[in-house]
């Protein structure tokens, strides 16, 4: 499973989390599982970005001010392409995730949209 799929599952779980359902525990546990993987991805992206970011002549990261906040940039087009290539590899990595399964019957009397259900079918919701 790729990070984008995990993100889509999290969005669907977020849409369900405020409903009073008998599967609240399973929803919460699956949200925590998603959060773990997405936080990991965010950390990896940050490490990658820092590795390619602009540095001064002494090798210290250059800090830019954007919208009142410090930021690091990748100005060198070659380093930017390398960063994007590494980012694409990260996005395409497959991860095996053990979600807590939810029986379809537990959701049968719940009014849900297809956009919420599609990412969950066969990953979390089972027959």
C-alpha positions in Angstrom: 0.0 0.0 0.0 1.3 3.4 -0.9 1.3 6.6 1.2 -1.4 8.1 -1.0 -3.7 5.1 -0.4 -3.1 5.4 3.4 -4.0 9.1 3.1 -7.2 8.3 1.4 -8.1 5.7 4.0 -7.4 8.3 6.7 -9.7 10.8 5.1 -12.5 8.2 5.0 -11.9 7.2 8.6 -12.0 10.9 9.6 -15.4 11.2 7.9 -16.7 8.4 10.1 -15.0 9.2 13.4 -17.7 11.6 14.7 -20.6 9.3 14.0 -21.9 7.2 16.8 -21.1 3.7 15.6 -20.5 0.4 17.3 -17.1 0.2 15.6 -15.7 3.3 17.2 -12.7 1.4 18.7 -11.8 -0.1 15.3 -12.1 3.3 13.7 -9.8 4.9 16.3 -7.2 2.2 16.1 -7.1 2.4 12.3 -6.8 6.2 12.5 -3.8 5.7 14.8 -2.3 3.2 12.3 -2.7 5.7 9.5 -1.2 8.6 11.5 1.9 6.5 12.3 2.6 5.8 8.7 1.8 9.4 7.5 3.9 10.9 10.2 6.8 8.6 9.2 6.4 9.8 5.5 6.3 13.4 6.6 9.6 12.9 8.5 11.2 11.2 5.5 10.2 14.0 3.2 11.7 16.5 5.7 15.0 14.6 5.8 15.1 14.4 2.1 14.4 18.1 1.6 17.0 19.1 4.2 19.5 16.9 2.4 19.0 18.8 -0.9 18.3 22.3 0.5 20.5 25.3 -0.1 23.6 25.6 2.0 26.1 28.4 2.5 29.9 28.1 1.7 30.4 26.5 5.2 27.7 23.8 4.6 25.1 25.4 6.9 21.5 25.4 5.8 20.4 28.7 4.4 17.3 30.0 6.1 14.8 32.0 4.1 11.9 34.0 5.6 8.5 33.2 4.0 5.3 34.5 5.4 7.0 35.4 8.7 8.4 31.8 9.1 11.8 30.3 8.5 12.1 27.9 5.6 14.7 26.1 3.6 14.6 26.0 -0.2 16.1 24.0 -3.0 17.2 26.6 -5.5 19.6 24.5 -7.6 17.6 22.9 -10.5 19.7 19.8 -10.5 19.3 19.2 -6.7 15.6 20.0 -7.1 15.3 17.3 -9.8 17.2 14.8 -7.6 14.9 15.7 -4.7 11.8 15.1 -6.8 13.2 11.8 -8.1 13.8 10.6 -4.5 10.3 11.9 -3.5 8.8 9.9 -6.3 10.6 6.7 -5.1 9.2 7.4 -1.6 5.7 7.9 -2.9 5.8 4.6 -4.9 7.1 2.5 -2.0 4.7 -0.3 -1.0 4.0 -0.9 2.7 2.2 -3.8 4.2 -0.2 -2.6 6.8 -2.4 -4.7 9.1 -5.5 -2.7 9.6 -8.2 -3.8 12.1 -11.0 -5.2 9.9 -14.6 -4.1 10.2 -17.4 -6.3 9.1 -19.6 -4.8 6.4 -22.7 -5.7 8.5 -21.5 -3.2 11.1 -22.1 -0.4 8.7 -25.2 -1.6 6.8 -27.7 0.7 8.7 -25.4 3.7 8.4 -25.9 6.3 5.7 -22.5 6.6 4.0 -21.4 8.0 0.7 -19.4 6.0 -1.9 -16.5 8.5 -1.5 -16.1 7.4 2.1 -16.5 3.7 1.4 -14.3 3.2 -1.7 -10.9 3.6 0.1 -12.1 1.3 2.9 -13.4 -1.6 0.8 -11.2 -4.6 0.9 -8.6 -2.8 3.1 -10.7 -2.3 6.3 -14.2 -3.3 5.4 -14.7 -7.0 4.7 -17.7 -9.2 4.1 
